Amino acid sequence: MNKFLWALLVISALLFLVVGLRWLLEPAAIAADLGMPLLDEVGRSTQIGDMSALFLALGIFILMALTSGERLWYYPPMMLLGLAAFSRIVAWLFHGAPIFLEAIILELLISGLLFLGTFWLSEPNQ
């Protein structure tokens, strides 16, 4: 089971890294893939900067957790994904955004896998 969980988390990390790199290399395409327009002027800088940073950080944090075996590294990606799911719900409840259940479920699922990783994949007493 540990190898299966490890493999799922490696795949997740690599997918986050690919999305982050796509924000840097082909922002119009990845924006369209994620259902958003590529913004103009300073908004474009913010969009590319923030989105690439988010996805690259997620991938890097997950790989750091898996390679170091330290429990501490599982928490940053869990927080980022959990807050993303929470923020999507806030956007739906208070700001007129459609509910995007697929993304919320995926974010919570990967957060759950990371939570399991804190027990099954990290070193004891870390």
C-alpha positions as CSV (number, residue, x, y, z in Angstrom):
1,M,0.0,0.0,0.0
2,N,2.9,2.4,0.8
3,K,4.3,2.0,-2.7
4,F,0.9,2.7,-4.3
5,L,0.4,5.8,-2.1
6,W,4.0,6.9,-2.9
7,A,3.3,6.5,-6.7
8,L,0.1,8.4,-6.5
9,L,1.8,11.3,-4.8
10,V,4.7,11.3,-7.3
11,I,2.2,11.4,-10.1
12,S,0.4,14.3,-8.4
13,A,3.7,16.2,-7.9
14,L,4.7,15.7,-11.5
15,L,1.3,16.9,-12.8
16,F,1.5,20.0,-10.6
17,L,5.0,20.7,-11.9
18,V,3.9,20.3,-15.5
19,V,1.0,22.7,-14.9
20,G,3.3,25.2,-13.2
21,L,5.8,25.0,-16.1
22,R,3.0,25.4,-18.6
23,W,2.0,28.7,-16.9
24,L,5.6,29.9,-17.6
25,L,5.9,28.5,-21.1
26,E,2.4,28.6,-22.6
27,P,0.1,30.7,-20.4
28,A,-2.7,31.2,-22.9
29,A,-3.1,27.4,-23.4
30,I,-3.0,26.5,-19.7
31,A,-5.4,29.3,-18.8
32,A,-7.8,28.0,-21.4
33,D,-7.4,24.5,-20.1
34,L,-8.3,25.7,-16.7
35,G,-11.4,27.7,-17.9
36,M,-10.0,31.2,-17.6
37,P,-9.0,33.9,-20.0
38,L,-5.4,35.1,-20.0
39,L,-5.6,38.5,-18.5
40,D,-4.0,41.7,-19.8
41,E,-1.4,44.1,-18.5
42,V,-0.5,43.8,-14.8
43,G,-3.3,41.2,-14.3
44,R,-1.4,38.9,-16.7
45,S,1.8,39.3,-14.6
46,T,-0.1,38.5,-11.5
47,Q,-2.0,35.6,-13.1
48,I,1.2,33.9,-14.5
49,G,3.3,34.7,-11.5
50,D,0.8,33.5,-8.9
51,M,-0.5,30.4,-10.8
52,S,3.0,29.2,-11.7
53,A,4.2,29.7,-8.2
54,L,1.2,27.8,-6.7
55,F,1.6,24.8,-8.9
56,L,5.4,24.7,-8.8
57,A,5.4,25.0,-5.0
58,L,2.8,22.2,-4.7
59,G,4.9,19.8,-6.9
60,I,8.2,20.8,-5.1
61,F,6.7,20.4,-1.6
62,I,5.3,17.0,-2.4
63,L,8.6,15.8,-3.8
64,M,10.4,17.2,-0.8
65,A,8.1,15.3,1.5
66,L,8.6,12.0,-0.4
67,T,12.4,12.3,-0.8
68,S,13.1,13.6,2.7
69,G,10.7,11.4,4.6
70,E,10.1,14.3,7.0
71,R,6.5,14.7,8.1
72,L,6.8,18.5,8.1
73,W,7.0,18.7,4.3
74,Y,3.5,17.1,3.9
75,Y,1.8,20.0,5.6
76,P,2.4,22.9,3.1
77,P,0.8,21.2,0.1
78,M,-2.1,20.0,2.3
79,M,-2.7,23.5,3.4
80,L,-2.5,24.9,-0.1
81,L,-4.9,22.4,-1.5
82,G,-7.3,22.6,1.4
83,L,-7.4,26.4,1.2
84,A,-7.9,26.2,-2.6
85,A,-11.0,23.9,-2.0
86,F,-12.2,26.2,0.8
87,S,-11.8,29.3,-1.4
88,R,-13.7,27.6,-4.3
89,I,-16.6,27.0,-1.9
90,V,-16.4,30.7,-0.7
91,A,-16.4,31.8,-4.4
92,W,-19.5,29.7,-5.0
93,L,-21.4,30.7,-1.8
94,F,-20.6,34.5,-1.8
95,H,-19.3,35.6,-5.1
96,G,-21.5,34.0,-7.8
97,A,-19.0,31.5,-9.1
98,P,-20.4,28.1,-10.2
99,I,-19.5,25.2,-7.9
100,F,-16.6,23.3,-9.4
101,L,-17.0,20.0,-7.6
102,E,-14.4,18.1,-9.7
103,A,-11.7,20.5,-8.6
104,I,-12.8,20.5,-5.0
105,I,-12.9,16.8,-4.8
106,L,-9.5,16.4,-6.5
107,E,-8.0,19.0,-4.1
108,L,-9.4,17.2,-1.1
109,L,-8.5,13.8,-2.4
110,I,-4.8,14.8,-2.8
111,S,-4.9,16.5,0.6
112,G,-6.2,13.2,2.0
113,L,-3.4,11.2,0.3
114,L,-0.8,13.6,1.7
115,F,-2.4,13.2,5.2
116,L,-2.0,9.4,4.8
117,G,1.6,10.1,3.7
118,T,2.3,11.8,7.1
119,F,1.7,8.4,8.7
120,W,2.6,5.8,6.2
121,L,5.5,7.4,4.3
122,S,7.3,9.7,6.8
123,E,9.8,8.7,9.3
124,P,8.6,8.1,12.9
125,N,9.1,11.0,15.3
126,Q,9.6,13.6,12.5
